[in-house]
Amino acid sequence: MDRAALADFLRRRREALRPEDLGLSAGMRRRAPGLRREEVAALATMSTDYYTRLEQRRGPQPSEQMLASLARALRLTADERDYLFQMAGHNAPAPVSAATHVAPALLRVLDRLSDTPALILSNLAETLVQNRMADALFGDRSGYTGLARSDIYRWFTDPSERLRYPEDDRDRQSRAMVANLRAAYGPMGSQSRAGDLVRALRKASAEFAELWDRHEVAKRFEDHKTIVHPQLGPIELDCQVLFTEDQSQALLVLTAPPRSEGYEKLQLLAVLGNEPFPANAT
């Protein structure tokens, strides 16, 4: 671990960012350029003391999970992320784990969306990052691990996942999820995370196995969605999608026309905040 190089790199990258780059308020005049240490620590979900020690060349060796959080907080490119890992004494992430490094270009757009739900998904429907409004609409998805990180896996293995969609829309949603997985499976191949997901789901869900055998392939995101919120009921929203150049990640933005019922419900959602989906809802 090269503590000096790591500390200098973190400081330089922190100073290169501006609050407005991340959708933060600049607040009062700042004595130094860039973000404050406590702002980076909050974005990386670590203590300010821990981050400060890293910049002061006296911190412990960060874990790979901690480094991934720092890379995201500092909006590092893939090359910068690899350098960060190496200076911290770790190998650069293998392609399997690197695939979940959020594209900085999508993050820059997400940072500017505070009044409407927005989230970034991998091509396996893993939520990589979501804003506060998406937390309120879908619930916090950051705690899932393993195969359960994928919306597709949970859709076919956890009945409560379907409660956020109207009953008459669930068959279409199932087909869309399998078609999306097919589109990812093609270039990734059977010996990949996509292949692992397919094998697990074929064993766990007869519905998935039947749909998989249809060989439907498409990157499907409906232009119009109805999301069922436990307190506000059905919310009709328009869905816009922005893909990275390699199609490996997508930014979903959910909006409603001004003065519509969906728009009014989004305003209420901003006030309500996070509400869990009740396990016995129908």
KAKAWO-V449390 format. One record per pair of residues at least 12 apart in sequence whose C-alpha atoms are under 10 Angstrom apart, sorted by the first residue. I is the first residue (numbers start at 1). GAP is how many residues later the second one is. Records with the same first field share a line. If there is no record, write none. Layout:
BEGIN
I=GAP ; GAP
END
This chain:
BEGIN
1=59 ; 60 ; 61 ; 84 ; 85 ; 86 ; 87 ; 88 ; 89
2=55 ; 59 ; 84 ; 85 ; 86 ; 87
3=51 ; 52 ; 53 ; 54 ; 55 ; 56 ; 57 ; 58 ; 84 ; 85 ; 86
4=50 ; 51 ; 52 ; 53 ; 54 ; 83
5=50 ; 52 ; 78 ; 79 ; 82 ; 83
6=48 ; 49 ; 50 ; 51 ; 77 ; 78 ; 79 ; 80 ; 81 ; 82 ; 83
7=44 ; 45 ; 46 ; 47 ; 48 ; 49 ; 50 ; 51 ; 52 ; 77 ; 80 ; 81
8=46 ; 47 ; 48 ; 49
9=46 ; 71 ; 74 ; 75 ; 78
10=27 ; 30 ; 41 ; 44 ; 45 ; 60 ; 61 ; 64 ; 74
11=23 ; 24 ; 25 ; 26 ; 41 ; 43 ; 44 ; 45
12=22 ; 43
13=21 ; 22 ; 58 ; 61 ; 62 ; 63 ; 67
14=19 ; 20 ; 21 ; 22 ; 23 ; 25 ; 26 ; 59 ; 60 ; 61
15=17 ; 18 ; 19 ; 20 ; 21 ; 22 ; 59
16=17 ; 18 ; 19 ; 58
17=16 ; 17 ; 18 ; 19 ; 23 ; 57 ; 58
18=15 ; 16 ; 17 ; 18
19=14 ; 15 ; 16 ; 17 ; 20 ; 92
20=14 ; 15 ; 88 ; 91 ; 92
21=13 ; 14 ; 54 ; 86 ; 87 ; 88 ; 90 ; 91
22=13 ; 21 ; 51 ; 52 ; 53 ; 85 ; 86 ; 87 ; 88 ; 89 ; 90 ; 91
23=85 ; 86 ; 87 ; 88 ; 89 ; 90 ; 91
24=15 ; 87 ; 88 ; 90
35=39
36=12
37=12 ; 14 ; 15 ; 18
38=13 ; 14
39=34
40=12 ; 29 ; 30 ; 32 ; 33 ; 34
41=28 ; 29 ; 32 ; 33
42=31
43=26 ; 27 ; 29 ; 30 ; 31
44=22 ; 23 ; 24 ; 25 ; 26 ; 27 ; 28 ; 29 ; 30
45=21 ; 24 ; 25 ; 28
46=20 ; 23 ; 24
50=12
51=19
54=34
60=28
61=26 ; 27 ; 28 ; 29
62=23 ; 26 ; 27 ; 28
63=22 ; 25 ; 26 ; 27
64=21 ; 24 ; 25 ; 26 ; 27 ; 28 ; 29
67=14 ; 15 ; 17 ; 18 ; 21 ; 23
68=13 ; 14 ; 16 ; 17 ; 25 ; 29 ; 30 ; 32 ; 33 ; 34
69=32
70=14
71=13 ; 14 ; 30 ; 31 ; 33
72=29 ; 30 ; 31 ; 32 ; 35 ; 56 ; 57
73=34
74=30
75=26 ; 27 ; 28 ; 29 ; 30 ; 32 ; 33
76=25 ; 26 ; 27 ; 28
77=24 ; 25 ; 26 ; 27 ; 28
78=14 ; 15 ; 20 ; 21 ; 23 ; 24 ; 25 ; 26
79=13
81=12 ; 17 ; 20
82=12 ; 16
96=96 ; 97
97=96
99=23 ; 24 ; 149 ; 150
100=21 ; 22 ; 23 ; 24 ; 26 ; 27 ; 28 ; 29 ; 148 ; 149
101=21 ; 27 ; 148
102=18 ; 19 ; 20 ; 26 ; 27 ; 146 ; 147 ; 148
103=17 ; 25 ; 140 ; 141 ; 142 ; 145 ; 146 ; 147 ; 148
104=140
105=139
106=13 ; 14 ; 136 ; 137 ; 138 ; 143 ; 144 ; 145 ; 146
107=12 ; 13 ; 22 ; 23 ; 144
109=133 ; 142 ; 144
110=19 ; 20 ; 21 ; 141 ; 142 ; 143
111=19 ; 20
112=19
113=18 ; 19 ; 20 ; 140
114=17 ; 18 ; 19 ; 20 ; 156
115=16 ; 17 ; 18 ; 19 ; 140 ; 151 ; 152 ; 154 ; 155
116=15 ; 16 ; 17 ; 18 ; 21 ; 137 ; 138 ; 139 ; 140 ; 147 ; 150 ; 151 ; 153 ; 154
117=13 ; 14 ; 15 ; 16 ; 17 ; 18 ; 19 ; 20 ; 21 ; 120 ; 122 ; 135 ; 136 ; 137 ; 138 ; 149 ; 152 ; 153
118=12 ; 13 ; 14 ; 15 ; 16 ; 17 ; 19 ; 121 ; 122 ; 123 ; 133 ; 134 ; 135 ; 136 ; 137
119=12 ; 13 ; 14 ; 15 ; 16 ; 122 ; 131 ; 132 ; 133 ; 134 ; 135
120=121 ; 122 ; 123 ; 129 ; 130 ; 131 ; 132 ; 133
121=29 ; 30 ; 122 ; 127 ; 128 ; 129 ; 130 ; 131
122=28 ; 62 ; 121 ; 125 ; 126 ; 127 ; 128 ; 129
123=27 ; 57 ; 58 ; 60 ; 61 ; 62 ; 71 ; 96 ; 120 ; 124 ; 125 ; 126 ; 127
124=23 ; 25 ; 26 ; 27 ; 28 ; 29 ; 53 ; 56 ; 57 ; 58 ; 59 ; 60 ; 61 ; 69 ; 70 ; 73 ; 124 ; 125
125=24 ; 25 ; 26 ; 27 ; 28 ; 52 ; 55 ; 56 ; 59 ; 124 ; 125
126=15 ; 16 ; 18 ; 21 ; 22 ; 23 ; 24 ; 25 ; 26 ; 27 ; 123
127=13 ; 14 ; 15 ; 17 ; 22 ; 23 ; 24 ; 122 ; 123 ; 124
128=13 ; 14 ; 21 ; 121 ; 122 ; 123
129=12 ; 13 ; 122
130=12 ; 121 ; 122
132=138 ; 141 ; 142
133=121 ; 133 ; 134 ; 136 ; 137 ; 138 ; 140 ; 141
134=118 ; 119 ; 120 ; 135 ; 136 ; 139 ; 140
135=138 ; 139 ; 140
136=93 ; 130 ; 133 ; 134 ; 135 ; 136 ; 137 ; 138 ; 139 ; 140
137=27 ; 90 ; 91 ; 92 ; 93 ; 95 ; 98 ; 129 ; 132 ; 133 ; 135 ; 136 ; 137 ; 138 ; 139 ; 140
138=23 ; 26 ; 89 ; 90 ; 91 ; 136 ; 137 ; 138 ; 139
139=90 ; 134 ; 135 ; 136 ; 137 ; 138
140=134 ; 135 ; 136
146=51
147=46 ; 47 ; 49 ; 50 ; 53 ; 54
148=49
150=47
151=26
152=21 ; 22 ; 24 ; 25 ; 26 ; 28 ; 29 ; 45 ; 46 ; 49 ; 56
153=24 ; 44 ; 45 ; 47 ; 48 ; 51 ; 52 ; 55
154=47
155=15 ; 18 ; 19 ; 22 ; 50 ; 53
156=18 ; 21 ; 45 ; 46 ; 48 ; 49 ; 50 ; 51 ; 52
157=44 ; 47 ; 48 ; 51
159=120
160=117 ; 118 ; 119 ; 120 ; 121 ; 122
161=116 ; 118
162=12 ; 66 ; 120
163=64 ; 65 ; 66 ; 67 ; 114 ; 115 ; 116 ; 117 ; 118 ; 119
164=62 ; 63 ; 64 ; 65 ; 66 ; 69 ; 70 ; 71 ; 113 ; 117
165=60 ; 61 ; 62 ; 63 ; 64 ; 69 ; 70
166=59 ; 60 ; 61 ; 62 ; 67 ; 68 ; 116
167=61 ; 115
169=56 ; 57
171=36
172=50
173=47 ; 48 ; 49
174=33 ; 34 ; 37
175=32 ; 33 ; 36 ; 37 ; 39 ; 41 ; 42 ; 43 ; 45
176=35 ; 40 ; 41 ; 42 ; 43 ; 44 ; 45 ; 46
177=31 ; 34 ; 40 ; 41 ; 42 ; 43 ; 44
178=20 ; 30 ; 31 ; 33 ; 34 ; 35 ; 36 ; 37 ; 38 ; 39 ; 40 ; 41 ; 42
179=32 ; 33 ; 35 ; 36 ; 37 ; 38 ; 39 ; 40 ; 41
180=36 ; 37 ; 38 ; 39 ; 40 ; 41
181=13 ; 14 ; 16 ; 17 ; 31 ; 35 ; 36 ; 37 ; 38
182=12 ; 13 ; 16 ; 30 ; 33 ; 34 ; 35 ; 36 ; 37
183=32 ; 33 ; 34 ; 35 ; 36 ; 37 ; 64
184=33 ; 34 ; 35 ; 63 ; 64
185=12 ; 13 ; 32
186=31
198=14
219=28
220=21
221=18 ; 19 ; 20 ; 31
222=16 ; 17 ; 18 ; 19
223=14 ; 15 ; 16 ; 17 ; 18 ; 31
224=12 ; 13 ; 14 ; 15 ; 16 ; 30 ; 31 ; 32
225=12 ; 13 ; 14 ; 29 ; 30
226=12 ; 13 ; 36
228=49
229=36 ; 40 ; 46 ; 47 ; 48
230=45 ; 46 ; 47 ; 48 ; 51
231=38 ; 41 ; 44 ; 45 ; 46
232=33 ; 34 ; 36 ; 37 ; 40
233=32
234=27 ; 28 ; 31
235=21 ; 26 ; 27 ; 28 ; 29 ; 30 ; 31
236=18 ; 19 ; 20 ; 21 ; 24 ; 25 ; 26 ; 27 ; 29 ; 30
237=16 ; 17 ; 18 ; 19 ; 20 ; 23 ; 24 ; 25 ; 26 ; 29
238=15 ; 16 ; 17 ; 18 ; 19 ; 24
239=13 ; 14 ; 15 ; 16 ; 17
240=12 ; 13 ; 14 ; 15
241=12 ; 13
254=12
END
